[in-house]
C-alpha cells in the first residue's frame, strides 16, 4: 500500500502551469533520478517547461540548459544569499567556466571530486577548462593525446595523457547519469 501511495504522489498537477514531481527510486542515486525527471519533462511535455532542480549537489550543474536551472540549496545562508538559495543557469555556467554545462562531467573526470569518489587525473582547473574548450570531451582529449596533439599544453601534459591513454578507461557523462570519471589502472 505504501508503494501505491508513492506512485499516486509521484506527479501532481499544481495549478495550471506547472508540475510538482516527487520521485523515489530505491537503489538509484538522487542525481540520476533528478536527471531522468528533467529529461522526461523536456521530452514529454509540450511546450517544453522550465525545470528547476533543487539540490545541494553541485553535480546538478551538468543538467542545466536553456530550460533547466539548478537551485542550489546552500548549507549556510550568506550575506549575498540570505535565503540559503542560489539559482544557477546554463548561461552563468558558460560565462564562469568557458564551456557548456553538459561538459561538467568531463571536467570532473579531469580534476576529480573527492567527495563524489571521482579520482580525476590530477589536472588543474585552469588546464581542464583549456582542454575542454579546445577538445570538447575526455574522449576527444584522449584521441588528441594519442595523436600527439597535446604538446602545446606542455610536455608534462602530453606525457600524462600519452601514458594514460593506453591504460585509461572512461565513463562518459550525460544528462541521464552522474558525472563520469577517468580511472588509471
C-alpha positions as CSV (number, residue, x, y, z in Angstrom):
1,X,0.0,0.0,0.0
2,X,2.9,2.3,0.7
3,X,4.2,1.8,-2.8
4,X,0.8,2.5,-4.2
5,X,0.7,5.8,-2.3
6,X,4.2,6.7,-3.5
7,X,3.1,6.1,-7.1
8,X,0.0,8.3,-6.6
9,X,2.1,11.1,-5.3
10,X,4.9,10.9,-7.9
11,X,3.4,13.5,-10.1
12,X,0.7,16.0,-9.1
13,X,-0.6,18.8,-11.2
14,X,-0.1,22.1,-9.4
15,X,-2.2,25.0,-10.7
16,X,-2.5,25.3,-14.5
17,X,1.1,25.9,-15.4
18,X,3.5,23.6,-13.6
19,X,4.1,20.1,-12.2
20,X,5.5,19.1,-8.9
21,X,7.4,15.8,-9.4
22,X,8.3,13.8,-6.3
23,X,10.1,10.6,-7.2
24,X,11.7,8.0,-5.1
25,X,13.7,5.3,-6.9
26,X,15.3,2.9,-4.4
27,X,18.7,1.8,-5.4
28,X,19.4,4.9,-7.5
29,X,21.4,8.0,-6.8
30,X,19.3,11.1,-6.3
31,X,21.1,12.9,-9.1
32,X,20.2,10.1,-11.5
33,X,16.5,10.3,-10.6
34,X,16.5,14.1,-10.9
35,X,18.3,13.8,-14.3
36,X,15.7,11.3,-15.5
37,X,12.8,13.5,-14.4
38,X,14.4,16.6,-16.1
39,X,14.9,14.6,-19.3
40,X,11.3,13.3,-19.1
41,X,10.0,16.8,-18.7
42,X,12.0,18.1,-21.7
43,X,10.9,15.2,-24.0
44,X,7.3,14.6,-23.0
45,X,5.9,18.0,-22.1
46,X,5.0,20.5,-24.7
47,X,5.7,23.3,-24.7
48,X,8.9,22.5,-23.0
49,X,8.6,23.6,-19.4
50,X,11.0,25.5,-17.2
51,X,12.6,22.9,-15.0
52,X,14.2,23.9,-11.7
53,X,16.2,21.2,-9.9
54,X,16.6,22.0,-6.2
55,X,19.6,20.3,-4.6
56,X,22.8,20.9,-2.7
57,X,24.7,18.6,-5.0
58,X,26.9,20.6,-7.5
59,X,26.7,17.7,-9.9
60,X,23.3,19.1,-10.9
61,X,25.2,21.7,-13.0
62,X,25.6,19.2,-15.8
63,X,21.8,19.1,-16.2
64,X,21.4,22.8,-16.9
65,X,20.4,24.1,-20.3
66,X,18.1,26.8,-21.7
67,X,15.1,25.4,-19.9
68,X,16.7,23.7,-16.9
69,X,18.1,25.6,-13.9
70,X,19.8,24.5,-10.7
71,X,18.5,25.9,-7.5
72,X,21.4,25.4,-5.1
73,X,20.4,24.7,-1.5
74,X,23.3,26.3,0.3
75,X,24.4,24.7,3.6
76,X,24.8,28.1,5.3
77,X,23.0,31.3,4.3
78,X,25.3,34.1,3.5
79,X,25.2,37.9,3.1
80,X,24.7,37.5,-0.7
81,X,22.3,34.6,-0.3
82,X,20.4,35.2,3.0
83,X,17.7,32.7,1.9
84,X,20.3,29.9,1.6
85,X,19.3,29.6,-2.1
86,X,21.2,30.4,-5.3
87,X,19.8,30.0,-8.7
88,X,22.2,28.9,-11.5
89,X,21.7,28.9,-15.2
90,X,23.5,27.4,-18.2
91,X,24.4,30.9,-19.3
92,X,26.0,31.7,-16.0
93,X,27.9,28.4,-16.0
94,X,29.3,29.0,-19.5
95,X,30.3,32.6,-18.5
96,X,32.2,31.2,-15.5
97,X,33.7,28.0,-16.9
98,X,34.1,28.8,-20.6
99,X,32.3,25.6,-21.7
100,X,28.7,24.3,-21.7
101,X,27.2,22.7,-18.6
102,X,26.8,19.3,-20.3
103,X,30.6,19.0,-20.2
104,X,30.8,19.3,-16.4
105,X,31.2,15.5,-16.1
106,X,34.2,15.6,-18.4
107,X,35.6,18.5,-16.3
108,X,35.2,16.4,-13.1
109,X,36.9,13.5,-14.8
110,X,39.9,15.7,-15.3
111,X,40.1,17.5,-12.0
112,X,38.4,15.0,-9.7
113,X,35.9,15.4,-6.9
114,X,36.9,13.6,-3.7
115,X,33.5,13.8,-2.0
116,X,31.9,12.2,-5.0
117,X,34.5,9.4,-5.3
118,X,35.8,10.8,-8.6
119,X,39.6,10.4,-8.6
120,X,40.4,12.5,-11.7
121,X,43.9,12.5,-13.2
122,X,45.4,15.5,-11.4
123,X,44.8,18.2,-14.0
124,X,44.4,21.7,-12.6
125,X,41.0,23.5,-13.0
126,X,42.6,26.0,-15.4
127,X,44.2,23.3,-17.5
128,X,40.9,21.3,-17.5
129,X,39.0,24.3,-18.8
130,X,41.5,24.8,-21.6
131,X,41.4,21.2,-22.6
132,X,37.6,21.1,-22.7
133,X,37.4,24.4,-24.5
134,X,39.8,23.1,-27.1
135,X,38.7,19.5,-27.5
136,X,35.2,19.3,-26.0
137,X,35.3,16.0,-24.2
138,X,37.5,13.5,-22.4
139,X,37.2,11.1,-25.4
140,X,38.5,13.8,-27.8
141,X,41.3,14.8,-25.4
142,X,42.4,11.2,-25.3
143,X,42.3,11.0,-29.0
144,X,44.3,14.2,-29.3
145,X,46.9,12.7,-26.8
146,X,47.1,9.6,-29.0
147,X,47.8,11.8,-32.0
148,X,50.4,13.8,-30.1
149,X,48.3,17.0,-30.2
150,X,48.7,17.9,-26.6
151,X,52.3,19.2,-27.0
152,X,51.0,22.8,-27.0
153,X,49.9,22.3,-23.4
154,X,53.4,21.4,-22.2
155,X,55.5,18.3,-22.1
156,X,54.1,17.1,-18.8
157,X,50.5,17.3,-20.1
158,X,51.4,15.4,-23.3
159,X,53.3,12.8,-21.2
160,X,50.4,12.4,-18.7
161,X,47.8,11.8,-21.4
162,X,50.1,9.8,-23.6
163,X,50.9,7.4,-20.8
164,X,47.3,7.2,-19.5
165,X,45.6,6.9,-22.9
166,X,46.6,3.3,-23.2
167,X,45.8,2.4,-19.6
168,X,42.7,4.5,-19.1
169,X,39.0,3.7,-19.1
170,X,36.4,6.4,-19.4
171,X,32.9,6.7,-18.4
172,X,31.1,9.5,-20.3
173,X,28.7,11.8,-18.6
174,X,25.3,12.6,-20.0
175,X,22.1,14.2,-18.8
176,X,20.9,10.8,-17.7
177,X,23.7,9.8,-15.3
178,X,26.1,11.1,-12.8
179,X,29.5,12.6,-13.7
180,X,31.9,10.3,-15.4
181,X,35.4,9.6,-14.3
182,X,38.8,8.5,-15.6
183,X,40.4,5.8,-13.6
184,X,44.1,5.0,-14.1
185,X,44.9,1.3,-13.9
